Amino acid sequence: MTKYIPLTAIDCLIPSLLIDAESPTDVLHANAAARFLAATQMLEALARIELHNANDVDFQHILQVPAMVLRDGCDLMDVLGWRLRV
C-alpha cells in the first residue's frame, strides 16, 4: 500500500487531497465519522425544509456537498479497513 491515498470524490490527474495511510487507526476513524456525521446532519436539515423554489441546478449543487463528504468518509473507511487487515 502506498503511504498517501488520493480522495476519490474529484477525479483528476494530479490529486491534491490525500489520506496518509500510515495515520493511526483512531485518527482515520475519527475523520471518517466526522464526515459521515456532517453529511447526515446536512441531509436531515434538507429533509425538514421546503425547497419548492429550487430548480434542478440548485438540487445538484445542494446534493453535491453531502455526496462529496460521504465519498471522503468512504475513502477513509477503505484505508482503515486495509490497515485493520494488515
FENDA-V260664 format. One line per field, one symbol per residue. phi: phi as a letter, one per 20 degrees, with the letter a starting at -180 (. if undefined). A space follows every 10 residues. Layout:
phi = ???
This chain:
phi = .ffddffdfc ebfcfddcdf fefgfffgff ffffffffff fffffffede dfeedgfgff ffefffffff ffffffffff ffffee
